Amino acid sequence: MSGVLRVDGLVTIPCYFGFESLRAIARQLVEPSALLAGREVGAVPLEALLEAAGVRAGAQSIVAESDDGSYVTTMPFESVRQCVIFYRIAEGPLPRGLGGPYRLMTSGRVGSGDVKALGSIYVSDRRFVDVDDTERVCVRVTRAA
């Protein structure tokens, strides 16, 4: 676990975000969590991270991968408005047990594309479409030891 979230691919400036740089983003989403005894959870829109990186023309898909490479999901670029990155509880980092340090949460028709222990977001110029035409592909990847 590196503690850094990388955003690259079809972007002007590849970016690296840590806890403090995510806290510095102006567009914060904060709410009390009933599941966490009312403690405040914090997130930023995925769109804000992509704006910082400067997505170039031709973006078709987002590829999100866990920090250990064991889980990858893709979604159409239009889905970014429905995605947030959770990164904190109260004033501290999101713990690994809750999918931290960064957790991609999706909503709407890409609801099952959540990624725990998110390590990278890659902007692709390729369109990924699964067999049932939901425009979402989830692939489990295993690395050789």
C-alpha positions in Angstrom: 0.0 0.0 0.0 1.7 3.2 -1.2 -0.7 5.8 0.2 -0.7 7.6 -3.1 -3.5 7.6 -5.7 -2.2 8.0 -9.3 -4.2 9.6 -12.1 -2.7 9.2 -15.6 -3.3 8.0 -19.2 -5.0 10.4 -21.6 -4.3 13.5 -19.4 -2.2 16.6 -19.7 -0.4 16.2 -16.4 -0.2 12.8 -14.6 -1.1 13.5 -10.9 -0.5 11.9 -7.6 -2.8 12.5 -4.7 -2.2 11.7 -1.0 -4.4 12.3 2.0 -3.4 16.0 2.4 -3.7 16.8 -1.3 -7.2 15.3 -1.3 -8.1 17.4 1.7 -7.0 20.5 -0.2 -9.4 20.0 -3.0 -12.2 22.6 -2.8 -15.0 20.3 -3.8 -15.4 18.2 -0.6 -18.3 15.9 0.0 -19.0 15.3 3.7 -21.7 13.5 5.6 -22.3 11.7 8.9 -22.3 7.9 8.6 -25.0 5.9 10.3 -22.8 2.8 9.9 -19.9 4.5 11.7 -21.8 5.8 14.7 -22.3 9.2 13.2 -18.7 9.8 12.4 -18.1 12.1 9.4 -16.9 10.5 6.2 -15.2 12.6 3.6 -14.9 12.2 -0.2 -14.0 14.2 -3.3 -15.7 13.8 -6.7 -13.6 11.8 -9.2 -14.4 14.6 -11.7 -12.3 17.0 -9.5 -9.2 14.7 -9.8 -9.6 14.4 -13.5 -10.0 18.2 -13.9 -6.7 18.6 -12.0 -5.0 16.2 -14.4 -6.5 17.8 -17.5 -8.3 15.1 -19.4 -7.4 15.4 -23.1 -9.9 15.0 -26.0 -10.9 11.5 -27.0 -11.4 10.1 -23.5 -13.7 7.0 -23.7 -13.2 5.0 -20.5 -11.9 5.1 -17.0 -9.8 2.1 -15.7 -9.6 1.9 -11.9 -7.2 -0.5 -10.2 -6.6 -1.5 -6.7 -3.2 -0.6 -5.2 -2.1 -4.3 -5.3 -3.3 -4.8 -8.8 -5.7 -7.6 -7.8 -8.9 -5.8 -8.9 -9.6 -3.7 -12.0 -12.8 -2.2 -13.2 -13.6 -0.1 -16.3 -16.5 2.3 -16.9 -17.5 4.7 -19.6 -16.0 8.2 -19.3 -19.5 9.7 -18.9 -19.8 7.8 -15.6 -17.2 10.0 -13.8 -20.0 12.4 -12.6 -21.5 9.5 -10.6 -18.2 8.6 -8.9 -16.5 9.8 -5.7 -13.3 8.9 -3.9 -13.7 8.3 -0.1 -10.5 9.0 1.7 -11.2 9.9 5.4 -13.3 9.2 8.5 -13.5 12.1 10.9 -10.0 13.8 10.6 -8.1 10.6 9.8 -7.4 8.5 6.7 -10.0 5.8 5.6 -8.7 2.6 7.2 -7.9 -0.4 5.1 -10.7 -2.4 6.7 -13.2 0.0 5.1 -11.5 0.0 1.7 -8.9 2.6 2.3 -6.8 4.5 2.0 -8.8 5.5 -1.1 -12.1 3.9 -2.1 -13.9 4.5 -5.4 -17.6 4.5 -5.0 -19.9 4.6 -8.0 -23.7 5.0 -8.3 -26.4 4.6 -10.9 -25.8 2.0 -13.5 -22.2 1.5 -12.7 -23.0 0.7 -9.0 -21.0 -2.5 -8.9 -17.8 -0.9 -10.1 -16.6 0.1 -6.6 -12.9 -0.4 -5.9 -11.4 -0.8 -2.4 -7.8 0.2 -1.8 -7.8 2.2 -5.0 -4.3 2.8 -6.3 -4.8 4.2 -9.8 -7.2 5.8 -12.2 -6.3 5.5 -15.9 -8.1 7.6 -18.6 -8.3 5.5 -21.8 -9.1 6.4 -25.4 -10.6 2.9 -25.8 -14.3 2.1 -25.2 -14.8 -1.0 -23.0 -18.2 -2.7 -23.2 -19.2 -5.9 -21.5 -21.2 -8.8 -22.9 -24.6 -7.6 -21.5 -24.0 -4.1 -22.9 -24.1 -2.3 -19.5 -20.8 -0.6 -20.6 -19.1 -1.9 -17.5 -16.4 -4.5 -17.3 -15.1 -6.0 -14.0 -12.1 -8.2 -14.3 -10.3 -9.9 -11.4 -6.6 -10.1 -12.1 -4.1 -12.3 -10.4 -0.4 -11.7 -10.5 2.1 -14.5 -10.7 4.1 -14.9 -7.4 
